[in-house]
Structures are given as structure tokens and as C-alpha cells.
Amino acid sequence: MKKTKHWGNRIALFMMMVMPIIFTACSENDAPEVSSASVKVSVKIDKAFEKAKAQKVAITLRNTSTGKETAYETTVNGTVQLPNLPVDMYDITASYTLPASEYSEITGEKSTEDVLFSAASVGLQLRPNEETAINLELLRASTTDDFV
């Protein structure tokens, strides 16, 4: 009779230890939740340069954690949608090169070098399931030959 009582206590102790593990170890939603976000980038330039023939603006999105860069393109005074981005911190840059001949034609100033316009938004923290709107105003940076 002593042996039965002894085994009964061991089984009860074992069940008390194992049952919580069984009920808490496997839940239906074990997959980590991955959220995405989007960014809407609007690019503007001074009205004097709106009619330039060259209209392509290069947009670069850089994830500050991973260093991964992705290139997009829009037009002067255009908008580009950057969907399904991992929630993280980003730097966004926009650059536009106006050929020297067009710059001279528009402004009346003689230029032998292309003119670079640029804008940036740095340290942009995206929020899960939200769209962030960014307005970038392209400003004259320098001539491309002065770039170091």
C-alpha cells in the first residue's frame, strides 16, 4: 500500500508540472506580427523651373538600420507612393539635375554646368499600418562640378 501512495504522489507532481507547459506552450498565434507602413512623397520646385524639359526627379529611400537603399522616380511637382515598407527609420532624398542650357534659358543667367536641386527628410520613423506624407521642396544645391 505504501508503494501505491508513493507513485500516486509522483504522478500528481508530474501532472502539475507538465500541464501548465502543455497549455501555454502552443498558442494559435505564434507567428510574430509584421506590420508595414507607407510613405507618400510630394516633390515641389520653384515655379520658374516648372516648365523645364527635364522632369525626372530621383527619390532615394534609405533604411537607417539596414543601410538598404531603394530608388524611385517621379516628376517635378509630382508625387510618388512608397508602399509596404517595414516599420523602421528612414532617410529620404530627392535630387533633380537641370541641364545648363535649360537653366540659362529659364533664368537668363549664363551657366556652363548643370545645376543640381535637392531636398531631404532624415530620421523619419514610420508607424505601423499608417501612411506618412512628406513634402520635399527642391532647392538649388550647387553646380555638379562643385560636388565633392
N, C-alpha and C positions, 0 to 999 in steps of 0.2 A: 504494500500500500504506500509505503514511503516513496518508492520509485515512481509511481504514477503521479503523485503530487509534485515531485521534483521536476518531471518532464512537463507537467502542465504549467508550471511557473515559467519554464524556459520558453515554451511555445507562446505563452501570453506576452512575455517580454519581447520576443522576436516579432510578434504581430504588432505590438505597439511601436516598435522602431521602424518596421518596414512599411506599414500602412501610410503614414504621412508622406514618405518618399514616393510611393506609388501614386497617390492622389495629387501631389504637387509637381512632380517631375514632368508630366506630359500635359500641356495645355493645348487647346486648339489653335491658338495664335502665337506660335513660337517664332515666326518669321519677324525679323526686325522691320519696323516701319520705315520706308524710304519715301521721303517727301521731295517733291520737286517744286520749283518756282519758275517764274518767267520775268523777263525784263523787256520793256518797250523803250527803245532808244529813239529820240527825236533829235534830228540834227538841223541846225539853222546857221545861216551865214548872212553877212551884211547884204542888204538889198542891192547894193551896187554890183555885187558879184553873182546875183541870182541868174542872170542871163548868160553866164559863161557856157561855152560849148561842152567843156569837160564837166561832167556831172557826177562822176563816181566818187563816193566817199568810202574809205576803208575803215571798218569798225573792227577793233580787236578786243576780245573778251579774254581776260587772264584770271584764272583761278589762283588766288594768292596762296592757298595751302598746297596745291599740287604743282603749280607753275604751268599747267596746261593752258595753251593759248588756242583760241578758235577765231577764225577770221570770217567776217560778214561784210556785206556791201549794201549801200543804199545810195540815194541821190542827195544832192544839195537840197536842203529843206525837206528831206524825206524822213521816213520812219521805218525802223526795222524791228521785228518781233523776234526775241530770243527765247524760245520755249523749252520746257523740260530740262531746266538746269538743276544740278544738285544744290541743295541748300548749303551755301558756303559764302565766303567773302571774295569779291571780285574787284578788279580794276578794269575800267572800260576806257578805251581811247578811240578817238576819231581823227583821221587825217585826210587832207584834201590837197592835191597839188594843182596849182593853176599855171599853165604854161606861160612863159614870159611874154610871148606875143599877145595872148589874150589879156594878160594883166595890163600891158601897155595900152591896148585898145580900150579897155574899160576905164582905166584911171587917167590916161593921158601922160602918165609917168613912164619914162623910158626904163625898161628893165631888160637885162640880158640873161637873167637867171630865172628859173621857175620859182614861184612863190608858194610856200608851204603854209597851210592853215591847219590848226589842230585844236583839240579840246580833250579834256579827260575828266573822269569821275573815278576817284580812288577810294578803296576801303568800303565798297558797297556791300553791306550784309543783306543777303536775301532771306526772306521769311517763308516758311513752308506754306505751300498752296496759295501764294499771293503773287500778284503782278506788280512789279516796281517800275514806275515811269521815271525816265531820266531824260533831261533836256540838255543837250550839249550845243554851245554856241561856238562855231569855228572862228578863231581869231588868227590874224596873220602872225606866224611864228618867226620865220626868217626866210632867207633865200636858201635853197637846197645846198649851195656850195659852202655856206657858213656852218652847216651842220657838222658836228663833231661826233 
